[in-house]
Amino acid sequence: AGLSTLFDVSFTGFSIMSFVLSVGFAVEYSVHVVARWMIANATYKTSMERVENAMDFLFLPTFMSFVSSTIGVACLAFTDFDFNQVYFFRPLIIVMFTTYFFGCWWLPAALVLLDFDVVKLGREVSPTESHLEQKAEPLVKADNDALRDEELEEVEDGKVTEETPVHHKHHKHHKHRQKKHPGNDRHGDEESP
């Protein structure tokens, strides 16, 4: 309300509608910051370390979000229609700057003061394990591909027995079905994996 008065924006249905958008923008920044701060792994002992961890991860994305939204709103400043400038551009630009300031600057400073164990929801993870988790997805896929290739070699060599795990039996059944019905092969003499 105070900033609106400074920018000569009177309270009407149109300006209030623009200010209601501030709820969405406020949530856009604060929810991400608080969530990342709360679930920071337990190796970060102090609230300051957890805030640094959260903002290391979120500063660039939130800043890019602020810049892109501000550019979108700034287009309204160049209209010749004063109604758009007064009731849409000014309230929205106020919203953009205040929500970014409070969500990404004031809120992290306030979170530093909340150093209570009850808000530490992250699990104990070593920094090495945390680093490895980020690269785990491609490694798991590579391991699964290697395992599949190994299983296919066992099937081709006839090493599959009744004691073989179920996934081996699946390959055995699949191979048997190919031999029984050679017409199912789409590529002629080639065998599908």
N, C-alpha and C positions, 0 to 999 in steps of 0.2 A: 504494500500500500504506500509506503514512504517513497520508494523508488518511482512508483507510478506518478506520484504527485510531482516529483522532481522533473520527470520527463513530460509533464503536462498531459497525462492520460487520465481522463475522467472515468469513473466506474460506470460502465453500461453493460448491457448483456454481451456485447461484442468483446469488450476488453476482458470481462470475467471469463468468457469462453477461452480466450487466449491464455489467461492465467491458470485455468484448469489443466492446460497442457503441462504446466510446471510439475504436476504430480508425476506424469510419465517421465519427464526428463530427470527429476530428482531421483526416481527409482532406478533409472538407467545407470546412474553412477554409483549411488550409495549401496544398492543391493550387491553389486559385483564386488565392491571394496570390502564390505562387511563379511560377505560369504568367504572370500579368499582369505581374509584375516582370521576368521574363525576356524577354517579347516586347514590352516597351515600346519605342516607336520610338527610333531612334538619336539623335534630337535631344536626348534626355535623357542628358547626358554622365556624370553622377555617379550612384552607386548611391542616394544620398539623393533625387535628383530622380525616379528610377525608382520608389522606394518611395512617394514622395508621389503620383505618377501612379497607381500601383496602388491605393493606399488611398483616393484621391479617388473612384475608380470603385467600389471594393468595400466601403468602410466601411459604408454604409447597407444594402446587401443582406445582408452578413454579420451585422450587428447585428439586422436584422429576422428573420433565420434563427435567431439565438440566442434572441431574445425569444419567437418562436413555439414553438420547441422547448422552452424552459424552461416556458412556460405549459402545454404538453401534459404535461410531466413533473410539474409542480406539482400537477396533479389527483390524483396518487397520494398526496400529503401529507394529504389529507382523508379517507382511508379509515380505517375503524375496525379494520381487520385489520392488526395489527402486523407480520405477515410481509411484507406489501406495502411498508410503510414502511421496514423494515430492509433488505430484500434487493432492492428495486426503486427506491423513491424516493431513498433516500440515495446509492446508487452512481450512479444516473443524474444526479442533481443535481450530484454531484462531477464527473462526466464533462462535463456541460454547461459548468460554469464553468471547469474547467481547460483544456478544448480551445479554448474561445473566447479565454481569456487567452493561451494559447501561440500559437494560430493568428493572432490579429488584433492582438496587442500585442507579445509577445515575438519572434515570427518577423519582423515588419517591422523591429524594432530590430536583429535579427541580420543581416538582409539588407543593411542599411546598411553593414555592415563588409565585405561581399563585393563589392568594387569591382574586378572582374577583367573584361577584355574577353571572355574565353571564355564568360561567362554572358550576354552581351548579344546576344540573338538577334533583336532587332527590326531592321527595315529603316529606312533614312534617309527620313523623311517630314517635310515642313515642317509647322509647326503649322496653317497655313492649309489645306494639303491634307488633313490629318487631320480638320479640322473639316468640310471639304467632303465627305469620304468618308461621314460620318455622315448627311449629307443627300442623298447621291447616289441612293439607291433611288427616291424619288419623282420626282426629276428625270429619271432614265433612263426611267421609265415614261411620263412626260409627253412626252419626246422621241420615244419609240417610237410613241406615239399620234399625235403630229403628223406623223411620217414616214408612218405608215399612211394618214392622211387625205390627205396630199400625193400618195401613190401612187394612191389611188383617184380623185382628181381627174384625174390624168394618164390613167388608163384611160378615164374618162368622156369626156375631151376628145379621145381618139384619138391621144395623143402616144406611145403605146407602140409601139416598133419591134423588129426582130429583134435589134438591138444592146442593147436594154434588159436590165438585169440580171435574173437568174433570179427574184427576188421580184416584179418587175414582170410577168414572163411568167405567173407563178402567178395574179396578179390578172386578167390578160387571159384566161387559160384559164377561170377561175372565172366571169368575166363572160360569156364565150362560152357556157358551159354553161347559165347562167341564161336567155340568150336562146333557146337551142335547146330547152330544156325549161321553159317557163313554168309548168307545173303543179307544179314543185318548190317554188315560192315559197309559203310558209305564210301570208303576209299579203296575198294578193291582188295588187294592182298595185304594192305597195311593193317596192323592191329591197333585199335584205339587204346589209350592208357586206362 
